[in-house]
Amino acid sequence: MDIGIIGGGASGMMLAALLNKSNKVTIIERNHKLGKKLLLTGNGKCNFTSGDFDDLEDIYNNDFAIEIYKKHDFKEMIKFFNSIGVEEKIEIHRGHAYYYPRSNKATSVYYALFDKLSDNEVRIVYDTQVKDITLSGDKFNVVADGDTYSFDKLVIATGGKSYKNTGSDGNLYSIISKLGHKIIKPLPALVGFRCDDKDIKSLKGVRVDACVTVHVEGDDEFTFFESGEVQFTENYISGIPIMNLSRKANRYISDGKNVSMRFDFCSDIPIDRFDKRFDALVEKLRKRKNDISYREKDNFLSGFLPDEISYVIMKRSSAGGRLVSDIDDGSLKRIAQNILNFNISNISIGNFDTAQITIGGVSTDEIDRTTLESKIIKGLYFIGEVIDIDGKCGGYNLQLDFSTAKAVSLSLDN
């Protein structure tokens, strides 16, 4: 059987590696090499899956993804990687398990897959962009840069629009739409937020642990939160918690909703209720005032928070006087409020060039959730990021690439 795979990223390579050798498989790749984005993942270390897939509530369209994942989970993928020479190691961060190749290099995953493609005698057509897909009877004709390739089955694995320089620019969305499939609006995700707040510009270069809450205003109000290290640049707020929040917030920002962000810079105070945490922090600040009453007022929080954040909080709190001893109790309460509830508005979506993934894509309503075959065109399949499913940082999206590839491999080999 002639099988065409459009896109030689993580999902396309995995599918070609899994398919039976009896198939005649061709990958059409627009770059001069496969897996360009795969080589960038995990800062070049390739965090290829997570051990925390027991709870799939944070997977978008999880009712669709859960069936695929449960049949083809991270243990199955690790077993496969072991079989092609990649041993895994686990790193634990904040109680979460992240899986990397034991070599700590994405190239180990890339070359293991690439060598398996060679063993499977997969044909790879490089530097070729697909211009059109047509049907001729039960055959798929793929028109690409002046040539036409004919296949019995066709799998679209082109990803989304993130990291344009890796070849993912969304050029196939219009062709997929022409075939009759609905495309959910693609948006950048796992990306920083742009912010024009003057206070944020002064925090350039700061890294700090915080609990971050995104609040969506309107008739139906929503609140999402993440915690971890946050990074500030001149115009952007980034870090893993910010990128994870972008998956949810960007959908609302795109719809014109008013979205704000709040930072809790003292989330280590182990009291859940805000009023009790507030009271505990005020008491802490009162003691601090007594201990360092001789300091300049602007240095009150120096040593407690990064100096840049301390300065902005003191500015926002409008404490009077010159020395710490001059800070009155009302000012202490405003300082505590700003530490626990540091508000930022005027945030907007980061761009696709820096986004790790794309949210949106081919509607899951039109894809069989077991085989990933199109419900509209028999013999057409979708895998990976081109589908409207996505997960947070930490190997979730690569695992979805691999799980969807496994599901299609079983369908095509049967």
N, C-alpha and C positions, 0 to 999 in steps of 0.2 A: 504494500500500500504506500502511495506517495503522500507524505505528510509535510506540509509547509508550516514553519514557525516564523512569524514576523516579529523580530526583536530578539536579540541575543544577550539580554540582561540576565539577572538571577533566575527568574522564572523560566525563561526560554532555554537557558543552559541546563537547568535542572530537568526540564521535560525531555530534552534531547538525550540527556544522560540516562534517564529512566526507561525510555522506550526500547522495546525489543529490537534486536539487531535485524530481524527479518523485515522491518520497515525501511523504506527509503526516505530518509529525513533530510530536509533542507532548512537551514536557518538563513533568513534574509536580514542582514544587519547593516544599518546605515553608517556605522563607524568603521574604522580600519582595524578594530579589534573588538572582541566580545567583552562583556562584563565590566565596562568602565565604571559604572556606579557601584557595582559590587566591590570593586577594589578600594572604594572610598569609605565604605561602611565601617563604623566603629573606629574612626580616625585611623583607618588602615589596618586595624586589627581584626575586623569582621566579626562583630557580635551577631552570630547567625541565628540564634534562637534564645528563648527564655525558658526558665524552669517554672515560671509563674503563670502558666496558661490554664490553671485550674479555674480561675475566675475570668470569664470572657466578656464580662459586662462592659469593659472599656474598649472592646472592638466595635467599630461602627458597623451597623448592619449585622450585629452578632448573631441574629436569628438565622441569617444566611451562612455566615462563616462558621458557626459552631458545628454544624453537621460535617463540614469538610475537615475541620480541625480534629474533631473527635475521632474520625476515621484515620486521619493521617497526622498524628501529633508529633511533638518535638522528639520523643523517644525514637519513633520510626525514622525521623530524619537523621538523628545522631547515628543510628545503626547504619543507615545508608552511607553517611560520610565516613564512618569507620571502615566500611567495605571498600571505599575507594582511596583509603590511605590517610584520611584526616582524623586525628585523635582530638578529643575535646578537652577543655579545661573550664572550670567554673570559677567565676569571680562573684563574690557576694558584696553588694553595695546596698546599704540601708535596708537590709533584710531581703533583698531581691537577688535571684540567681540569674546570672548572665553567662551564656555559653560562647566561648571563643575557640578557635583552633589552638591546639597546644603550642604551636609555633609562635602564636601572637601575631600572625601575619595573614592579611586577606589574600595574599598571593598563593598561600597554601590551598585555600578553598578554590580559588580561581583555576590553578593548574590541575588540581585533582579533577575538577569538572571538565576542564578542557581536554585532559588526557582521556577521560571516559568518552567524550565526544569522538575523539580520534579512534578509539577502540570500537565504537559503534558505527564508524564510517559515515559520520554525519557530514553532509556537504554544507559548507559555509560560504555564503555570498556576501562579501564585504563591500563597504562604501557604496551601498545601494539603497536608495530611498523609494519606498512604495508610493506610487502615484494614483493607483486605482485598483479595485478588486471587483471583478465581474463573475457572473455565473454562466456556465455553459453546460446545460444538462445537470449532471451531478458532479461536475468539475468546477474548481475554483481557479480562476485565472488572475494572477497577481501581476499587474503591470508596474515595472520598476525600472526607471532610468533607461527606457528604450527597449528593454527585454520583457518578455512575458513568460511567467512560470506557471505550470499547471499542476494542481494537486487534487487528490481525492478528499483529503481533510485539511482544514486550515485552522491554525491556532494563532490568535492575536495576543502577543506578549510584549507590547510596546511601552508599557509603563504609562506615566502621566506627562506632566510638564515640568517637573522639578529637575534641577541641575541640567539646564539646557545644553551646556557644553558636553554632557555625556550622551547627547542624542535624543533626550526625552523632551520634545517640544510640543507634543500634542497634535502633531500634523495628521495623525490617522483618525482623530475624532470625527472629522467631516466625512471621511470615507465610511466609518462605522455607522454614522447617522444615515448616510445614503443607502446602506444595506438594511435600514429599517429599525435600528436600535436607538433607544433614547440615551442621551448623554446627560448625566447630572452635572451641573455646572462645576468645572474643575477649579479648585482653589489651592494655593500653597499651604502646606502644613508642616509640622515639626520645624517651625521657623520662628524667628524673633518677631516681636511687635515693633513697629515704628512708632516713635513718640516725639511730639514736638514741644513737650513740657520743658520750660527753661531750667527747672530744677534738675531734670534728668540729665541734661547736657553737662551739668557740673559734676555728675557721678561717673563720668567716663573713666573706664578702667577698673571700677570697683567690682569685686566679687564678694557676695555675702549670702549666708544661709537665710532663708525666709520661707514662710508659708504664704503662697500667693493665691488670691481669690479673684476670679473674674466674675463681674456682676453684669447681667444683661437686663436693662430696664425695659418697661413696657407692660402691656396688659398681663402677659404671662412672664413673670420674672424668673430668671434662672441664675444659679450660682454654681461655679465649679472651682475646685481648689486643688493645688499641688504644692509639694514642699521639696526643697533642695537648694542647691547653689544657683543663685541668680547672677547674671553678668550684665553690666551696663556699658554701653558704648555711647558715642556722642548723640546718636539718633535712634538707637535700638536698645531694647531690653531682650536678653536672651538667656540661655541656660536650659537644662533639661526640663524643669517644671514649666518654664515659659513655653517651650516648644510643645510639650504635651497639651497645655491649655489652648494652644493655637488651633489644634484639631477641632475643638468645639467652638471656640470664640469666633473664628474666621467665618464660619457659616452665618453667624448672626451679624457680624460687621458687614459682610457682603450684602445682607438683606437690609442694610441701613439702620440697624438697631443701635441704640446708644449703649456702648460697652465701656465699662470702667474697670480698673484694676486696683486691688488693695494688697499691701504688703504687711505682713506681721513679722517684724524683725526680732521678736522675742518669743518665738513659738516654743522655746525650750522650757518655759514655765509650765509645769505639768498640771495645769488646771483647765478643764474643758470650758466651763462657762465663762463668757467674756467678762462679765462684771467681776467675778472672783479673780480672774487673771489681771484685770485692770487694777483692782485694789491691791493685789500682791505686787504689781509693778510700781504703783505709786509708793508703797511702803519701801520698796527697794531704792527708789529714787530719793526718798526722804533721807534714808541712811547714807546714800551716796553724797547728798548735799552736805550733811554734817561732816562726813569724812574728808571731803575735798573743798570745803567752803572757801578756801583761799585762792582757788583757781579762777582764771578768767571765765566769765559766763559761757562764752562760745565753746570752751573746752570741757564743758560739763559732762558730755557723753564720750569724750575721747578715752579710749581704753575699754569702752563698753560696746561701741559700734565703730565701724570704719569712720575715720575723720570726716570724709566727704558727706556721708549720710548724716553724721552727727550735726554738721553745720547746717544742712538743709532742714533737719528736724527742729533745731533751735530757732532757725529763721521762721519756720512755719508756726512755731509755738508762741512767738511774740513775747518772750520773757524779757522783763525790764531789768535795769541795773547793769553794773559792770562785772561784779564778781558772782560766783556761785552762791555765796551767802545772801545775795540780793534776790534770788529766785523765790517768789512767793508760792503758796500752796496751789493757787489756781493755775499758775504757769506749770507747776509740776504735773498737774493733771492733764494739761494740754500736751505736754511733752509725752506723757504716757500714752495718751490717745494717738498721737502721731507715730509712736513706735509700733503700736499694735494695729494701727489702721491707717497706714501711709497710702493715701489715695492718689491715683494717677488717672487722668482722663485724656481725651484726645489721642487715643491709640488707634492705629490702623494696621492693616495686614502687611507683613513683609512680602518680599517678591519671590518669584519662582526660582530665580538664580541662586538663592541661598536656602531654599526650602529642601528638606530631605525627602519629602514625599508629596504626592498630590492627593487631596481628598476630592470626591466626586468621580465621575467616569461612567462606564457602562452600567445602566440600571440593573440591579440584581433581580428585579421583577421579570426580566426577559431572559434569564439564564437558569438552566436546571441546576439546582443546588447540590445534586449528587454527582453529575457528570461534567458540569460546567459547559454543556453544549447549549448553543443558542436555541431558544424556543421559537425563533422566527425562521432560522435557516438551518436545516439539518446539515451536520458535518462541520459547522463553524463553532469554535470554542474560544473562550477567553480565560486568561490566567494572570495572576499577579496584580500589579498596581493599576492596570487599565480598568479594573472592576471597581465599583463604588463600595469598597471595603477598606478600612485602614485601622492601624493600631498605634499605640504610643511608642516612645523610644524604648530600646532594650531588646531588639531582636524579633519583635512582634511582626513587623512588616516583612522581613525576610522569611520568617516562618510561614506567613500567609502565601508568599510567593511559592515556597516549596510545597506546601500542602495542596495548593490549587494545581500545581504542576503534577503532583502525584495522582490526584483525582483524575486528571485528564489522561495521564499515561495509562491508567487502568482501563479507562473507557476505550481508548484507541487500541489497546492491545487485546481487548476481548473480541 
